[in-house]
C-alpha cells in the first residue's frame, strides 16, 4: 500500500468540496420548513404589512406534480421599484420538496430562473430580481408565517 502524499490529499479534498459544498449550500439556503396549509395569501399579507403596494395579482399554476395553484404578484414600493413574486401551493410535503430540489438542481439561466426561493408551509415562493430591496423589506413577515402555527 502506498503512502498518502500531499497531491493525493489535495485531490481528495477538492473532490469532497465538489460534493459537500453544493449539498451544504442547499441545506443552509433552504432550511426545513414544516408542511402545513397556510390560509390566505402569505405574500400579499406580508407585503401590505410592510407598506409595499400590490399592483397586480394573477392566478397561476406551475406545471409540476402536486401543484394546486398559486399567484403571481407585481409589487411596488414608494420609489417606484417593481418586482415579481410567484407562489405555488402543493398538495403534499413530498411534492413541495421535489419542487425545491428541482429548482436548486439547476444553474441560473439553465433551467433555473434568477431570484430567490423560500418555503412557507405548503407554499413555495419565488422572488424574481429585486432592484429596490422590496423582498428584503417584507421577507421577515414571510419568515414569521414559516414559524407561526
Secondary structure, DSSP 8 states (H G I E B T S, - for coil): -----HHHHHHHHHHHHHHHHHHHHHHHHS---------S-HHHHHHHHTT-EEEEEEEE--SSTTEEEEEEEEEE-TTS-EEEEEEEEESSHHHHHHHHHHHHTS-BTTTB-SSEEEEETTEEEEE---TT-HHHHHHHHHHHHHH--
